Amino acid sequence: MSKFAVANVRLVLPDGIERGTLLVDGGRIVDVRVGPAPIPPDEYEIVDGGGRYCAPGLIDIHVHGGGGFDLMTDDVEQVRSYARWVATRGVTSFLVSTSGRDHAEILRRLRAVAPACDGSVRPAVGGMRAPHPPAPSPRRGEGEQGGGAARVLGFHLEGPYINAVRKGAFPPRWLRAASADEYRELFEASGGTVRQVTLAPELPGADELIRAVVESGAVAAIGHTDATYDETMRAIDLGATHVTHCFNAMRPFGHRDPGVLGAVMASDALTAELIGDGAHVDYAAARVLIRAKGCDRVVLITDGMPLAGTPDGAGEWEGQAIRVDGGKAVRVSDETIIGGVITLDQTMRNAVSHMGVALHDAVAMASTNAARALMLDGAYGVLAAGRAADFVLLDDALGVAETWVAGERVV
């Protein structure tokens, strides 16, 4: 179908939920009609939504794998297979999060996987960062996988420029000093599709790195850091706008040493990722973050690893023995949590059931806010005219019934 109307749905809109109809033409939303809206059948093919919720497609900007598929790879078919699997969980787009290792290996991985990325949206360059960039072509780019899959929006580099004091599960040998020159090589190797870089702003050379990331049009994200409050505020002044998995792998809050978390809570300039599984961050702490930042500045993520969405059991990832049990993955050698094991649709449900968040706000935290954090909210993350027709239909229990990408039903 090229021109169709999704009727008889409960539209999940930024300000609440309304019964209505979604009109799509050529892979893009052309209208959102609230209330009774007769649609001429000779103009639009009618899709009956069955009274279900119609929400913008979910966007995971921090994920390393799931469903048995690994995104920290130079095998592009792994990424394409993941993109097909994750669409069944309501995700319509995501970033490939890669990590550490030596410079040559990261370059190889970026070059190998870049063909899977959507080349229709390019980051702004030269520091000219429009808050609402033009919508891309709603159709898939030549490199995209299509055929029942989520979009690959680009890359998230989680390191290697992070602090060994707050390394989390990363082996120390993967980490090194910040280098703007190295970053520029990585950006070029990605074909200009690096969209987010997690870095520790207190490291030597970090000021220059932040400037280089911002100049490239990517998002400078503060994470895996032992930065003080003042060091974090300096990073904000230099252009950092985002925080990687808030609470995890960062200096804890103290009333005389507020650190990164103090800056997160105090600054409206920062959006904050939250792993919404209840294991990485207690739900009470999650509620504190949401109260401090507001629902519009919190981004739900999975930080998923390859065993996410699969049964509990033992496995291996990046040469490390791991065990998944009771919603948590740990490294066997020292019981360190090593990535998330739930899916983004479950984090959305957790926000409603455990964080006291209204449905429309939970959807925004798993979709709209992610697009805004990446400066792609003019293209994705909301049901509105001009946006790509990436949406999901949810049942009363908020389970994923259908997933649509670029106006095509993929699940």
C-alpha positions in Angstrom: 0.0 0.0 0.0 1.2 3.5 -0.8 -1.8 5.5 0.4 -3.8 4.2 3.3 -5.6 5.2 6.5 -5.2 3.4 9.8 -8.6 3.8 11.3 -10.3 2.8 14.6 -7.2 3.3 16.7 -6.3 5.1 19.9 -3.6 7.6 18.8 -0.7 8.0 21.3 0.1 11.7 20.9 2.5 13.9 22.8 -0.2 15.3 25.1 -2.3 12.2 25.6 -4.4 9.6 23.9 -7.2 10.3 21.4 -9.3 8.1 19.2 -8.8 8.9 15.6 -7.2 8.0 12.3 -3.6 8.1 10.9 -3.3 8.9 7.2 -0.2 7.7 5.3 1.0 8.4 1.7 4.2 7.2 0.2 5.8 6.1 3.5 5.1 9.4 5.3 2.4 10.5 7.7 0.3 13.1 5.9 -2.4 13.8 8.6 -3.4 12.8 12.1 -7.2 13.1 12.5 -8.7 13.1 16.0 -12.3 12.0 16.5 -14.7 10.7 13.8 -13.0 11.2 10.4 -14.8 9.8 7.4 -12.1 8.7 4.9 -13.1 8.5 1.2 -12.4 4.8 0.3 -11.6 5.8 -3.2 -8.7 7.9 -1.9 -7.3 5.7 0.9 -7.2 2.0 1.5 -8.6 1.5 5.0 -6.6 -0.5 7.6 -8.7 -1.4 10.6 -6.6 -0.9 13.8 -9.1 -2.9 15.8 -9.3 -0.3 18.6 -5.7 -0.8 19.5 -3.2 1.9 20.5 -1.3 3.4 17.6 2.1 4.8 18.8 5.2 6.1 17.2 7.8 3.3 16.6 10.2 2.7 19.4 13.8 3.9 19.0 16.7 2.3 20.8 19.8 4.5 20.8 21.9 2.3 23.0 21.9 -1.4 22.2 24.7 -3.9 21.5 22.5 -6.9 20.4 19.6 -9.1 21.2 17.7 -12.2 20.1 21.0 -14.0 19.8 22.5 -11.4 17.4 25.6 -9.3 18.1 25.9 -5.7 17.0 29.6 -5.5 18.1 30.6 -7.1 14.9 32.1 -6.7 11.5 29.4 -9.0 10.1 26.8 -6.9 8.5 24.4 -9.8 8.3 24.4 -10.0 12.1 23.1 -6.4 12.1 20.5 -7.0 9.4 19.3 -10.1 11.3 19.0 -8.1 14.5 17.1 -5.4 12.6 14.5 -8.0 11.6 14.3 -9.5 15.0 13.9 -6.3 17.0 11.1 -5.1 14.7 9.0 -7.8 16.4 9.5 -5.9 19.6 8.1 -2.7 18.2 11.5 -1.1 17.5 11.4 0.8 14.2 14.9 2.2 14.4 18.1 1.9 16.4 21.7 2.8 16.7 24.4 0.2 16.4 26.4 0.6 19.7 30.0 -0.5 19.4 32.7 -0.4 22.0 36.4 -0.1 22.7 39.0 -2.4 21.3 41.9 -1.0 19.2 41.5 1.7 16.7 42.0 -0.5 13.6 39.4 -3.0 14.7 36.8 -0.2 15.3 37.5 1.2 11.9 37.0 -2.2 10.3 33.7 -2.7 12.1 32.4 0.7 11.1 33.3 0.2 7.5 31.8 -3.3 7.4 28.5 -2.4 9.0 28.0 1.1 7.5 26.2 -0.3 4.4 23.3 -1.3 6.6 22.8 2.2 7.9 20.2 4.6 6.6 22.1 7.2 4.5 19.0 9.4 3.9 19.6 11.5 7.1 23.1 12.9 7.5 24.2 14.7 10.7 24.7 18.4 10.3 28.4 19.4 10.0 30.4 22.5 10.9 28.4 23.1 14.1 25.2 24.0 12.2 22.8 21.9 14.3 19.2 22.6 13.4 16.9 21.5 16.3 14.3 20.3 13.8 16.0 18.9 10.7 14.0 18.3 7.6 12.3 15.0 7.4 14.3 12.4 5.3 12.9 10.5 2.4 10.4 8.2 4.0 11.6 5.4 1.8 14.6 3.2 2.7 18.1 4.2 1.6 20.0 2.0 -0.8 22.0 0.4 2.1 19.0 -0.4 4.3 17.9 -4.0 4.7 14.1 -3.6 4.1 11.9 -6.7 4.1 10.5 -6.7 7.6 13.2 -4.8 9.5 13.9 -1.8 11.6 15.9 1.1 10.3 19.6 1.3 11.3 20.0 5.0 12.0 23.8 4.9 12.4 26.4 4.2 15.2 26.8 5.0 18.8 30.4 4.8 19.9 30.5 3.8 23.6 34.2 4.5 24.1 37.0 3.8 23.8 37.5 7.3 25.4 36.1 6.5 28.8 37.5 6.4 32.3 39.0 3.1 33.6 37.8 4.0 37.1 34.2 3.7 35.8 34.8 1.1 33.1 31.8 -1.0 34.0 32.1 -4.3 32.2 34.7 -3.0 29.6 38.1 -4.6 29.8 40.7 -2.0 30.6 42.8 -2.9 27.5 39.9 -1.5 25.4 40.3 2.0 26.8 42.6 4.9 25.9 43.1 8.7 26.0 40.7 10.9 24.2 41.7 11.7 20.6 39.9 14.1 18.3 42.0 13.0 15.4 41.1 9.3 15.9 37.4 10.3 16.2 37.5 12.1 12.8 38.9 8.9 11.3 36.1 6.9 12.9 33.5 9.3 11.6 34.8 9.1 8.1 34.9 5.2 8.3 31.2 5.2 9.3 30.3 7.1 6.1 29.2 10.0 8.3 26.7 7.9 10.3 28.2 8.2 13.8 25.3 9.9 15.7 26.4 9.5 19.4 29.7 9.2 21.2 30.0 8.3 24.8 33.1 9.8 26.5 34.5 10.8 29.8 34.9 14.6 29.9 37.6 14.6 32.6 40.1 12.7 30.4 43.1 14.5 28.8 42.1 15.6 25.3 38.4 15.4 26.0 37.7 19.1 25.4 39.0 18.8 21.8 37.1 15.5 21.4 33.8 17.0 22.5 34.4 19.9 20.0 35.1 17.4 17.2 32.0 15.4 18.0 29.8 18.4 18.0 31.3 19.8 14.8 30.6 16.5 13.1 26.9 16.8 14.0 27.0 13.8 16.4 25.9 13.9 20.0 28.5 14.2 22.7 27.3 11.9 25.5 28.8 11.9 29.0 29.3 8.4 30.3 31.6 5.9 32.0 33.0 8.9 33.9 34.3 10.0 37.2 33.8 13.6 36.4 33.1 16.2 39.0 30.2 18.6 38.9 32.4 21.4 37.5 34.0 19.1 34.9 30.5 18.0 33.8 29.3 21.6 33.5 32.3 22.4 31.4 31.5 19.6 29.0 28.0 21.0 28.7 29.5 24.4 27.9 31.5 22.7 25.2 28.4 21.1 23.6 27.7 17.9 25.4 23.9 17.3 25.5 23.3 13.7 26.6 24.2 11.3 29.4 24.8 7.6 28.8 22.9 5.1 31.1 22.4 7.5 33.9 23.5 6.2 37.4 25.5 3.3 35.8 29.3 3.6 35.5 29.5 7.1 36.8 30.5 9.0 40.0 27.7 8.7 42.5 25.8 11.7 43.9 27.0 13.2 47.2 25.7 16.2 48.9 29.2 17.7 49.0 30.3 16.0 45.8 27.3 16.2 43.4 29.4 14.9 40.5 27.9 13.9 37.2 24.5 13.1 38.7 24.2 16.5 40.3 24.8 18.1 36.9 22.3 15.8 35.3 19.6 16.7 37.8 20.4 20.5 37.6 20.9 21.0 33.9 18.1 21.3 31.4 20.7 21.0 28.6 21.1 17.3 29.2 18.9 14.4 28.2 19.5 11.3 30.3 19.4 7.6 29.3 17.8 5.2 31.7 18.1 1.4 31.4 14.5 0.6 32.3 14.9 -3.0 33.5 14.8 -2.5 37.3 18.1 -4.3 37.6 20.6 -1.7 36.4 18.7 1.0 38.2 16.2 0.5 41.1 12.7 1.7 40.2 12.8 4.2 43.1 15.9 5.8 41.7 14.3 5.8 38.2 11.4 7.7 39.7 13.8 10.3 41.2 15.4 10.8 37.9 12.1 11.3 36.1 10.9 13.7 38.8 14.1 15.7 38.5 14.3 15.7 34.7 10.7 15.4 33.6 9.4 12.8 31.3 10.5 14.8 28.3 14.3 14.6 29.1 14.6 10.9 30.0 15.3 8.4 27.2 14.6 4.7 27.8 17.2 2.3 26.5 18.0 -1.4 26.8 21.8 -1.4 26.6 20.9 -4.9 25.2 23.5 -7.6 24.7 23.1 -10.6 22.4 21.1 -12.7 24.9 18.5 -10.0 25.4 15.0 -11.4 24.7 16.2 -15.0 25.0 15.7 -17.6 27.8 17.9 -17.5 30.9 21.1 -19.5 30.7 24.9 -19.3 30.2 26.8 -17.9 27.2 29.8 -16.0 26.0 30.1 -12.4 24.7 33.3 -10.7 23.5 35.4 -13.5 25.0 33.8 -13.3 28.4 31.7 -16.0 30.1 28.3 -14.6 31.1 25.2 -15.8 32.8 21.6 -14.6 32.4 19.3 -15.2 35.3 16.2 -13.4 36.5 16.3 -10.4 34.2 20.0 -9.7 34.7 23.2 -10.6 32.8 26.4 -10.8 34.7 30.0 -11.6 33.9 30.8 -14.9 35.6 34.3 -14.0 36.7 33.2 -11.1 39.0 29.3 -10.8 38.9 29.5 -7.4 37.1 26.3 -6.6 35.2 27.2 -6.8 31.5 24.4 -5.3 29.4 20.7 -5.5 29.5 18.5 -8.5 28.7 15.0 -7.0 28.2 13.6 -5.4 25.1 12.5 -1.8 24.6 8.8 -2.5 24.6 9.3 -4.0 28.0 11.0 -0.9 29.3 8.0 1.1 28.1 5.7 -1.2 30.0 8.0 -1.0 33.1 7.7 2.8 33.0 4.0 2.5 33.2 3.8 -0.2 35.8 6.8 0.6 38.0 7.8 4.2 37.4 4.4 5.9 37.7 4.5 7.2 34.1 1.4 7.7 31.9 1.3 5.7 28.7 1.8 8.6 26.4 4.8 9.7 28.4 6.3 6.2 28.5 6.0 6.0 24.7 7.7 9.4 24.4 10.5 8.1 26.7 11.0 5.1 24.3 10.6 7.0 21.1 10.1 10.8 20.9 12.8 11.7 23.3 15.3 9.4 21.6 14.7 11.1 18.3 15.0 14.5 19.9 18.3 13.5 21.7 19.7 12.6 18.2 18.3 15.8 16.7 16.1 13.7 14.4 12.7 14.7 15.9 11.8 16.4 12.6 11.8 12.9 11.0 10.9 10.3 13.6 9.4 9.7 17.0 6.0 11.3 16.9 2.7 10.8 15.0 2.6 14.0 13.1 2.3 15.2 9.5 5.6 15.1 7.7 7.2 12.4 9.8 8.2 9.0 8.5 5.3 6.5 8.9 7.1 4.4 11.5 4.5 3.3 14.0 3.3 0.4 16.1 0.0 -1.0 17.2 -0.2 -2.1 20.8 -2.9 -4.2 22.5 -4.5 -3.4 25.8 -1.6 -5.0 27.7 0.8 -2.8 25.6 2.1 -5.9 23.7 3.3 -5.3 20.2 0.6 -6.4 17.7 2.0 -4.8 14.5 5.1 -2.8 13.5 5.2 -0.5 10.5 8.3 1.1 9.0 8.2 3.6 6.1 4.5 2.8 5.7 5.1 -0.9 5.3 3.9 -3.5 7.7 7.0 -5.4 8.8 5.5 -7.5 11.6 
